[in-house]
Amino acid sequence: MTSNLELASHYAVEDVWFPCSESILEWDIDFHQLMLNDEIRMTTYRNAIQEAVKPGMVVLDIGTGTGILGLWALQAGAKHLYAIDVNPKILSVAVQNFEQAGFSGQYEVFNDLSNNIDLPIKVDLIISEIMGNLADNEDFIPILTDAHQRFLAAGGKMLPAKVCSKLTPISSLRAHQQVQSKSVHRINPSYSIDVLLQRLAIESPFNIYYDVIIPDKCCLSTAQTAREFKLDGNDQSVYEIDLNFQVDTDGVFTGFKGSFVADLSDSVTLDTSGCDIVSKRASNSWKHCYLPIEDPFDVKCGDEIQLLLSRFYPSCESLPFRQCYQWSGIIKRQSQIVKVFSQSMENKTC
């Protein structure tokens, strides 16, 4: 019998997948196993932790999951590890992994959100992998800002140290058609796009982002930095960004591709923009962030796509990890507006 993980590992470019970053509290062992089998994620984080952790350090792992990052920190010589996760079932897996590796007495786990926790001492290094495929779509800025201010010792470091989100307009009718029909791939039946849209009170499937590997051939322009997060305790989680893209090839504009570049340590960088699945240069757990537009539009070389990306919190909800994005803008041809588009994750009925 084929397992859920085996099914999830067979993916192709322009396949539309369930946006897992919008369902963090429902992550199960299948999704964690998908992350553990993501070669890009595992290799870069292991190398960065081995570089950043020095013998005798006290380390905090926020969102520890199955504990693999914290385990690598202990194996690299950390004197003590604090590990935090909101999911009690997954946290029990982390405890089992720490114990089996022989680190009994060298770690302490907390089952809660990190902003509800107080640590007995400051730490030398804060490790996290709570980035979504648009960098901040797992609400990592408030979490890491609080952690930097309350948990990090003077001279301590963050891992990652800096993250930049990237955006570029794309042409993918195949992905667009899947969104329109809500033909969304998923790891297992518990991840339902209909249930998610209902829970978030989002009527149109075009008013949410998706996980999709977008190949370079679909890009209509050069990627631009959308937001730089310095992770120094001063980043803002509510913002508006204006970006102007010049179209360099004819195509049908169907939305935007999002990815991120993270400086994990002094010499290790994680870049999720790759799209070559065969050579394992594409991340199968993050994939790319696809921000669709409802009405595709024919664009020509030389057209200008002006994007306003807004990130905010819904006015009528206080759920953990619940942020909203709005992507709107215009298309100009020879200085004349030829198209207006606007999509939003906000529930406008509340």
GULORO-446126 format. One record per residue (C-alpha): residue number from 1; residue in three letters; x, y, z. Coordinates in pm, whole numbers. Last residue first. Layout:
% residues N
REC    i   aa       u       v       w
REC  NUM  ALA       X       Y       Z
...
//
This chain:
% residues 350
REC    i   aa       u       v       w
REC  350  CYS   -1703    4047    1012
REC  349  THR   -1828    4022     653
REC  348  LYS   -1503    4132     487
REC  347  ASN   -1312    3820     587
REC  346  GLU    -962    3927     487
REC  345  MET    -756    3703     260
REC  344  SER    -756    3966     -15
REC  343  GLN    -732    3974    -395
REC  342  SER    -727    4283    -617
REC  341  PHE    -662    4337    -987
REC  340  VAL    -682    4637   -1223
REC  339  LYS    -600    4608   -1592
REC  338  VAL    -520    4833   -1890
REC  337  ILE    -391    5144   -1713
REC  336  GLN    -217    5363   -1972
REC  335  SER     154    5458   -1944
REC  334  GLN     242    5267   -2263
REC  333  ARG      80    4959   -2116
REC  332  LYS       9    4966   -1744
REC  331  ILE    -107    4681   -1522
REC  330  ILE    -258    4767   -1187
REC  329  GLY    -241    4651    -831
REC  328  SER    -366    4433    -552
REC  327  TRP    -230    4169    -319
REC  326  GLN    -389    4152      24
REC  325  TYR    -242    3933     294
REC  324  CYS    -392    3824     624
REC  323  GLN    -241    3683     942
REC  322  ARG    -371    3408    1169
REC  321  PHE     -76    3233    1337
REC  320  PRO    -269    3201    1665
REC  319  LEU    -640    3291    1641
REC  318  SER    -748    3637    1753
REC  317  GLU   -1023    3711    1503
REC  316  CYS   -1253    4002    1412
REC  315  SER   -1011    4267    1287
REC  314  PRO    -797    4033    1080
REC  313  TYR    -424    4098    1110
REC  312  PHE    -221    4278     844
REC  311  ARG      13    4228     549
REC  310  SER     -32    4441     239
REC  309  LEU     122    4386    -103
REC  308  LEU      72    4667    -355
REC  307  LEU     186    4554    -699
REC  306  GLN     248    4756   -1014
REC  305  ILE     285    4548   -1329
REC  304  GLU     442    4742   -1616
REC  303  ASP     414    4628   -1977
REC  302  GLY     736    4622   -2181
REC  301  CYS     691    4269   -2315
REC  300  LYS     321    4205   -2342
REC  299  VAL      56    4099   -2094
REC  298  ASP    -258    3891   -2148
REC  297  PHE    -469    3893   -1831
REC  296  PRO    -592    3619   -1603
REC  295  ASP    -894    3709   -1386
REC  294  GLU    -889    3569   -1033
REC  293  ILE    -536    3664    -937
REC  292  PRO    -319    3402    -769
REC  291  LEU     -57    3442    -494
REC  290  TYR     149    3123    -532
REC  289  CYS     401    3070    -252
REC  288  HIS     676    2836    -362
REC  287  LYS     752    2479    -244
REC  286  TRP     799    2477     135
REC  285  SER     797    2100     201
REC  284  ASN     916    1983    -141
REC  283  SER    1196    2236    -163
REC  282  ALA    1333    2262    -515
REC  281  ARG    1700    2206    -596
REC  280  LYS    1653    1830    -564
REC  279  SER    1815    1759    -904
REC  278  VAL    1487    1617   -1035
REC  277  ILE    1274    1889    -872
REC  276  ASP    1446    2181   -1041
REC  275  CYS    1243    2484    -925
REC  274  GLY    1478    2679    -701
REC  273  SER    1346    2990    -521
REC  272  THR    1379    2838    -173
REC  271  ASP    1723    2980     -92
REC  270  LEU    1887    2879     239
REC  269  THR    2223    3039     309
REC  268  VAL    2510    2901     517
REC  267  SER    2833    3100     569
REC  266  ASP    2780    3307     883
REC  265  SER    2458    3134     983
REC  264  LEU    2104    3086     853
REC  263  ASP    2101    3368     600
REC  262  ALA    1751    3310     463
REC  261  VAL    1634    3365     105
REC  260  PHE    1261    3353      43
REC  259  SER     998    3256    -213
REC  258  GLY     684    3406    -364
REC  257  LYS     548    3361    -715
REC  256  PHE     284    3607    -828
REC  255  GLY     -44    3598   -1018
REC  254  THR    -199    3476   -1344
REC  253  PHE     -46    3707   -1609
REC  252  VAL     -84    3547   -1949
REC  251  GLY     237    3577   -2149
REC  250  ASP     469    3799   -2351
REC  249  THR     820    3834   -2209
REC  248  ASP    1014    4102   -2020
REC  247  VAL     731    4247   -1809
REC  246  GLN     859    4539   -1604
REC  245  PHE     780    4491   -1236
REC  244  ASN     702    4768    -988
REC  243  LEU     676    4688    -619
REC  242  ASP     495    4877    -342
REC  241  ILE     495    4715       2
REC  240  GLU     247    4770     285
REC  239  TYR     317    4666     642
REC  238  VAL     211    4490     959
REC  237  SER     467    4246    1104
REC  236  GLN     734    4503    1186
REC  235  ASP    1093    4401    1258
REC  234  ASN    1269    4553    1559
REC  233  GLY    1388    4255    1764
REC  232  ASP    1699    4201    1555
REC  231  LEU    1546    3949    1316
REC  230  LYS    1669    4154    1018
REC  229  PHE    1361    4083     806
REC  228  GLU    1384    4214     451
REC  227  ARG    1062    4250     255
REC  226  ALA     957    4227    -109
REC  225  THR    1294    4168    -271
REC  224  GLN    1243    4154    -646
REC  223  ALA    1223    3864    -890
REC  222  THR    1293    3946   -1256
REC  221  SER     992    3948   -1486
REC  220  LEU     728    3726   -1648
REC  219  CYS     829    3407   -1467
REC  218  CYS     663    3089   -1598
REC  217  LYS     979    2953   -1764
REC  216  ASP    1153    2973   -1425
REC  215  PRO     933    2695   -1291
REC  214  ILE     670    2762   -1020
REC  213  ILE     664    2488    -757
REC  212  VAL     327    2544    -591
REC  211  ASP     205    2589    -232
REC  210  TYR    -107    2806    -234
REC  209  TYR    -218    3160    -146
REC  208  ILE    -568    3270     -48
REC  207  ASN    -826    3497    -206
REC  206  PHE    -837    3307    -536
REC  205  PRO   -1036    3024    -377
REC  204  SER   -1317    3280    -337
REC  203  GLU   -1541    3279     -30
REC  202  ILE   -1289    3313     253
REC  201  ALA   -1451    3266     593
REC  200  LEU   -1121    3139     739
REC  199  ARG   -1283    2817     860
REC  198  GLN   -1481    2782     537
REC  197  LEU   -1173    2832     323
REC  196  LEU    -986    2574     531
REC  195  VAL   -1268    2319     514
REC  194  ASP   -1291    2355     136
REC  193  ILE    -911    2333     102
REC  192  SER    -906    2006     294
REC  191  TYR    -592    1881     472
REC  190  SER    -724    1584     672
REC  189  PRO    -744    1380     350
REC  188  ASN    -365    1330     333
REC  187  ILE     -65    1514     195
REC  186  ARG    -279    1737     -23
REC  185  HIS    -317    1830    -390
REC  184  VAL    -567    2107    -468
REC  183  SER    -822    2076    -747
REC  182  LYS   -1018    2378    -624
REC  181  SER   -1161    2418    -976
REC  180  GLN   -1039    2778   -1004
REC  179  VAL    -720    2699    -813
REC  178  GLN    -642    2412   -1050
REC  177  GLN    -711    2635   -1351
REC  176  HIS    -468    2898   -1220
REC  175  ALA    -191    2643   -1171
REC  174  ARG    -222    2527   -1531
REC  173  LEU    -261    2882   -1659
REC  172  SER      79    2964   -1515
REC  171  SER     217    3306   -1613
REC  170  ILE     411    3468   -1332
REC  169  PRO     480    3798   -1156
REC  168  THR     782    3796    -922
REC  167  LEU     818    3812    -545
REC  166  LYS    1101    3759    -295
REC  165  SER    1105    3746      86
REC  164  CYS    1432    3821     264
REC  163  VAL    1540    3655     590
REC  162  LYS    1822    3746     829
REC  161  ALA    2006    3575    1117
REC  160  PRO    1833    3238    1089
REC  159  LEU    1945    3133    1346
REC  158  MET    1958    3421    1594
REC  157  LYS    2268    3509    1790
REC  156  GLY    2367    3601    2145
REC  155  GLY    2595    3894    2227
REC  154  ALA    2378    3993    2522
REC  153  ALA    2158    3694    2603
REC  152  LEU    1849    3617    2397
REC  151  PHE    1527    3519    2575
REC  150  ARG    1312    3827    2630
REC  149  GLN    1381    4070    2343
REC  148  HIS    1491    3820    2081
REC  147  ALA    1207    3581    2170
REC  146  ASP     945    3857    2148
REC  145  THR    1074    3964    1808
REC  144  LEU    1096    3599    1705
REC  143  ILE     729    3529    1776
REC  142  PRO     601    3865    1647
REC  141  ILE     801    3812    1323
REC  140  PHE     727    3441    1268
REC  139  ASP     363    3480    1168
REC  138  GLU     361    3155     968
REC  137  ASN     324    3360     650
REC  136  ASP     642    3557     726
REC  135  ALA     887    3398     480
REC  134  LEU     656    3372     176
REC  133  ASN     705    2994     180
REC  132  GLY     639    2989     553
REC  131  MET     911    3040     810
REC  130  ILE     897    2882    1154
REC  129  GLU    1235    2715    1139
REC  128  SER    1386    2850    1457
REC  127  ILE    1712    2842    1648
REC  126  ILE    1785    3093    1923
REC  125  LEU    2148    3098    2037
REC  124  ASP    2326    3206    2356
REC  123  VAL    2026    3171    2586
REC  122  LYS    1901    3378    2879
REC  121  ILE    1810    3197    3199
REC  120  PRO    1504    3053    3378
REC  119  LEU    1289    3072    3063
REC  118  ASP     943    3230    3069
REC  117  ILE     671    3097    2839
REC  116  ASN     345    3243    2706
REC  115  ASN     523    3420    2417
REC  114  SER     668    3083    2315
REC  113  LEU     328    2929    2244
REC  112  ASP     282    2623    2458
REC  111  ASN     419    2276    2530
REC  110  PHE     758    2347    2683
REC  109  VAL    1054    2107    2671
REC  108  GLU    1371    2095    2880
REC  107  TYR    1703    1952    2764
REC  106  GLN    2033    1821    2894
REC  105  GLY    1895    1584    3159
REC  104  SER    1860    1292    2915
REC  103  PHE    2070    1357    2607
REC  102  GLY    2139     995    2504
REC  101  ALA    2012     998    2146
REC  100  GLN    1712     784    2246
REC   99  GLU    1618    1045    2506
REC   98  PHE    1632    1339    2266
REC   97  ASN    1430    1147    2005
REC   96  GLN    1164    1043    2256
REC   95  VAL    1132    1401    2377
REC   94  ALA    1094    1521    2017
REC   93  VAL     820    1263    1952
REC   92  SER     637    1387    2263
REC   91  LEU     655    1737    2115
REC   90  ILE     471    1611    1807
REC   89  LYS     178    1493    2016
REC   88  PRO     177    1805    2236
REC   87  ASN     162    2054    1944
REC   86  VAL     249    2409    2057
REC   85  ASP     623    2350    2048
REC   84  ILE     914    2478    2255
REC   83  ALA    1258    2325    2310
REC   82  TYR    1512    2452    2565
REC   81  LEU    1852    2292    2512
REC   80  HIS    2150    2271    2746
REC   79  LYS    2527    2238    2713
REC   78  ALA    2519    2261    2333
REC   77  GLY    2803    2055    2183
REC   76  ALA    2717    1997    1816
REC   75  GLN    2515    1686    1909
REC   74  LEU    2298    1902    2133
REC   73  ALA    2241    2150    1850
REC   72  TRP    2165    1867    1605
REC   71  LEU    1905    1737    1850
REC   70  GLY    1749    2082    1875
REC   69  LEU    1714    2094    1496
REC   68  ILE    1567    1742    1482
REC   67  GLY    1321    1791    1768
REC   66  THR    1012    1633    1611
REC   65  GLY     849    1978    1607
REC   64  THR    1094    2225    1767
REC   63  GLY     881    2533    1705
REC   62  ILE    1129    2755    1887
REC   61  ASP    1462    2585    1963
REC   60  LEU    1651    2764    2244
REC   59  VAL    2022    2696    2294
REC   58  VAL    2259    2724    2590
REC   57  MET    2616    2705    2460
REC   56  GLY    2886    2491    2619
REC   55  PRO    3047    2376    2295
REC   54  LYS    2976    2618    2007
REC   53  VAL    2663    2604    1792
REC   52  ALA    2671    2823    1482
REC   51  GLU    2863    2608    1233
REC   50  GLN    2699    2274    1317
REC   49  ILE    2365    2452    1326
REC   48  ALA    2420    2603     982
REC   47  ASN    2525    2272     824
REC   46  ARG    2226    2088     971
REC   45  TYR    1990    2366     864
REC   44  THR    2117    2370     508
REC   43  THR    2110    1992     464
REC   42  MET    1769    1935     621
REC   41  ARG    1579    2209     442
REC   40  ILE    1725    2137      99
REC   39  GLU    1683    1760     143
REC   38  ASP    1315    1780     240
REC   37  ASN    1260    1434     390
REC   36  LEU    1226    1565     747
REC   35  MET     982    1827     624
REC   34  LEU     761    1560     464
REC   33  GLN     783    1359     787
REC   32  HIS     654    1661     976
REC   31  PHE     363    1681     733
REC   30  ASP     276    1314     778
REC   29  ILE     320    1338    1156
REC   28  ASP      38    1590    1180
REC   27  TRP      10    1965    1132
REC   26  GLU    -336    2078    1240
REC   25  LEU    -225    2376    1450
REC   24  ILE     -18    2502    1157
REC   23  SER    -306    2513     907
REC   22  GLU    -246    2830     705
REC   21  SER     121    2741     656
REC   20  CYS       4    2416     496
REC   19  PRO    -131    2592     188
REC   18  PHE    -278    2284       9
REC   17  TRP     -89    2204    -310
REC   16  VAL    -118    2326    -670
REC   15  ASP      96    2129    -916
REC   14  GLU     275    2382   -1140
REC   13  VAL     599    2181   -1133
REC   12  ALA     551    1818   -1037
REC   11  TYR     499    1623    -717
REC   10  HIS     561    1269    -602
REC    9  SER     676    1308    -241
REC    8  ALA     320    1360    -121
REC    7  LEU     209    1017    -243
REC    6  GLU     505     850     -74
REC    5  LEU     426    1040     246
REC    4  ASN      62     936     239
REC    3  SER     173     574     213
REC    2  THR     131     348     -91
REC    1  MET       0       0       0
//
